Amino acid sequence: MKEYIRASLETHLFFGRIMKEHSLFLLAGFPAKEEELIRRADRFREEFEAGLRRTVELADGIVSRSVLSSGEIVTEFTQKAECQTEDLTGIPIDVKITEAEKRLRAGSCNMVTRELVLHVRRLNRQMLQSLNGLISFKEEVLKEMTTCRLYTTNYPLLIEHILREAKLYRQIIVELENKGRISIPDLRNTEIFWNQIMMEHAQFIRGLLDPTECGLIETADGFAEDYCRLLEEAKEQERRAANAALSAKTLQTTKKYRQFKAAGTEGITGCDIRSIILPLLADHVLREANHYVRILEYTQKSIRPAMP
């Protein structure tokens, strides 16, 4: 059960925080008249915050060093971005969770007890229940927006974007509960999924920057075009060797993109960039880039022997 426990907790450390923040972004984007939607979004924020808090309690000494050092759980900007976002929106954020995450220690999960397995299984089921509710909520919000019955400061594409991420999270939890492990992901489909996510990040960044930030807008446009091309190439590739070469190019692009996001997060938290980007949103997309870099680095190691 070692793999089941570690994979479950690592998944929740990354995606549980992502879902908590999705709920916050939805909440922050609703106008004051949407009292019921605000209440529901806030409830999901609280549920995922509680789930993340419980995950951190269980994860110490169990999760891998590669995950803890990747920057996908927290970055150097996360806590500051949370404090600023709470001040700007009035939405409470428990920064003690971030402090606890910084103290997490890696381990090999040598002591697998029945009690630990039961705790993790209960956590998986609780997170899955919250996730099913959040997915339905996002679908409802998207329907209301696209039929002109709801105004929000979030783009319809952003709602579709966060829906895809939530469904991937659900797919992983269901697989863990059914098989006790996560299957080795198909490289091509993984890159198609995350390249689209990265492309849309660039499109959102471009659209949320102040029109005077011409250089940053141009750079964001460039990354959107890069990932659009990578998406098309990934859809056309079938042979493993070709995928390996494309994966190497994708990794190189994503590392450059990560640098751009890190500089942007530093600029936004330092009030040096004119935009309507919440500080926590900037840190959020940086963590997702860090997550993707780790996936690509892992797949590069696993497929290298098969390359000519």
N, C-alpha and C positions, 0 to 999 in steps of 0.2 A: 504493500500500500504506500510505499515511499513516494513513488511517482505521482500517485493520486493526490497525496497530501501536498507535496511541493507544487505541483502544477496548479492545483486549485488555489492555493494561497497566492502564488505569483500572478495568476490570472486576475484575482480580485484586487491585488495591490495596484495593478495597472488599470484595469477596466472599471473597477468599483469607483475609483477616484474620477475617472472619465465620466461615468454616469452621474455621479454627484454633481459634477460641474456642468454637464448638459442640463440637468434640472435647474441649476442656478442661472444658466444663460437663458433658458426659457422663461424663468421667473422674472428676470431682469428686463426682458423684452416685452412683457405684456403691459398694456395701458392700465391705469388705475381702475377703470370700469369693469375689467375682467376679473372680478373678485374670486369667482369659483375656480378659474384657471390658475390664478395666483396661488390659491389655497392648495390645489392639487399638486402644482409644481413644487411648492414648498414642502409638501408631505414627502414627495419622492426624494427631494434633497436630503431631508432628515433621515429617511430610510437608508439611503446609500451611505450617508455619513456614518450612521450607526453600524452598517455592515463593514465599512472600511475600518472603523475603530476596532471592531471585533477581529478583523483580519490581521491587523497589526499586532494585536495581543497574542494571536496564535503563531505568527510568522517568525518570531525571533528565534534564530538558531536553526532555521529550517530551510529558508529560501536560498537560492544560489547566489554566489558572489557576482556572477555576470549580470544578473538582473539588478542587484542593488547598486552596482557601479555604472549601469548603463545610462542613468539619467531619465529613465522612463517612469520611475516612482516619484521622485522629487528632483528638482534642479536647485542650483544656487539662488534662483529667483523666486521659487515657489512661495515661501513664507511671506516675503515682502509683497508679492503679487496678491496673495490672499488678504493681507491686512489692508492694502490699498483698495481692493475690490469691495471689501466689507465697508470701508469708509465711504466709498463712492456710491454704493447701492443701498446701504442699510441692511443688507442680507447677512445674517450671522454666519461665520465660518469658523470651525473649530481648528485653530492652528496648532493645538496640542497634538493632533494626529500627525501633522507634518513633522513636528519636533520628535515624536516617537519614531516616525519612519526613518529619520536621519540616524537614529540610534540602533536601528536593526542590524543584527549580526548574521552573517552567512553561516550555513551549516549543512551537514549531510543527512539530517533527519534520521539519525541512527536509532533513536528511541521512539518507535512506533507503538503506541498503546491503543487499546480499544477505545479508551476515552477520547484520545486525540482524533481518531477516525470518526467517531460519532460527532464531535464538535465540528469537524470540517464538513461532514455530510449535512449537518443541520445548517451550517453557514451557506453551503451551496444551494440548498433548497430555499432558504430565506432570500438569498440574492436572486434566484431564479424567479421567485414569486414577485419580488419588486420589479424585476426586469420586464416580466410579462406585462405588468401594469404600466410601466413607463413606455414600452413599445406601443401599446394601445393608445396611450395619451399622446404620443408624438404623431401617430397616424391620424388621430382626431384633430389635432392642431393643424396638421398639413392640409387635411380636407377642408377645414374651415377657412384657412388662408387662401387656398386655390379656388374657392367658390365665393371669395370676396365677402365673407361673413366675419372675418377676424383681421384686425390690424395688429402687427407686432413689428418690432425693430429687427427681427431676424429674417433672413432671406428664406423663401421656400426651399431653395437648394440646400441651405444649411440644415433644415429639418430633415430632408431626405438623407443628407450626409450623416447626421447623428443617428438616424434610424438604421442605416447600414451598419454602423459601428455597434449599435445595441444588438442587432440580430447576429452579428459575428460573436459577440460576447455570449449570447444565449446558446448559440451552436456549440461553443466550447464547453460551457457548463453541462449541457445535455450529454455531450460525448463523454465527459469525465464521469458523470453519474451512470451512464450506460456501459462504458468500457473500462473505467478506472484509469484512463490515460488519454492523452491527446495524440491523434494520429499525426504522422509526419506530414506536414502540409505540402500540397502540390505547389511546386515553385512557380509555375506559370500563373496559376489562379491567385496565389498569394501576392505576386507582383502586380497583377491586374487590379486586385482590390486596393492595395496600399498606394499604388501609383495614382489611382483615381482620388484617393483621400488626399494625397500630397498635392495633386493638381488643384483640387477644390480649395485647399488651404490657401494656395497662392491667389486664387480668384477672390476668396473672401478678404484676404489681407489687402489686395488691390482696391476692393470696393469699400473698405472701412478706413483707409488712409485719407487724410485731408488732401484735397486736390492740389495743394501747393507742394506736396511731397513727391515731386516729379521723379527724382532718382529712384526712390523706393518703389514707386508704382511701376516704373520701367523694369526694375529688377524682378518684382513679383510677376509681372507679365512674362518675363523671360523664363522663370521657373514653371509657370503654367504651361507654356509652350513646350518646354523640355519634357515635362511629364505627359503631356498629350502625345508627343512622339513616342515616348517609352511605352505608353499604353498601346498604341497602334502596333509597335514592334512585338510586344508581348502577346498580343492577340494573334499575330501571324506566325509566331514561332511554335514549333512542335518538337523538334529534336532536342534531346537533353544537352548536347554540346553547345548548340546555339543558345539555349536558355542560360547556360553557364556564362557565356560571353556577355549576354544581355544583363544578367544579374550583376556582373562586375561593373558594367557601365551604370546601372541603376544605383549601386552602392556609392560610386564616385559622385553621382549627381546628388544623392540624398545627403551625403556628408557636407557638400557645399551648401545645400539648402538648410541643413541644420545650423551651419555657421550664420547664415542670413537670419534665421529665426532667433538664434541666441542673441545676435546683435540687436534685432528688433525688440526682443523682450527686455534687454538692458535699456534700450532707448525709451521704451514705453514706461517701464517702472521708474526710470530716471526723469521722466517728463521732458525728454529731448525730441520726441517724435509727435507731430500733430496727427491725431486720429480719433476715431470713436471706438477704438479697440480697448476692451476691458483688460487691465493688466493680467488677470488670471486667464483670459482667453489666449493672450500671447504666450504665456507659460504652458498652457494646455497643448497648443499645437507644437511647441518645442518638444514636449515629452513624447508626443506621438511620433515625431521624427526620430527621436532617440530610440524608441521602441522598434521602429522600422529598420534603423541601422543595425540594431542587435540581431534582428531576424535575418537580414541580408548577410551579415558577417557569419552567422551560424551556417546558413545554407551554402555560402562560399566554401567553408571548410568541409562540409559534407559532400559536395559535388566535385571538389578539386581533383580527387584521384581518378574520376571518370573522364576528365578532360584529356584530349590528345596531347 
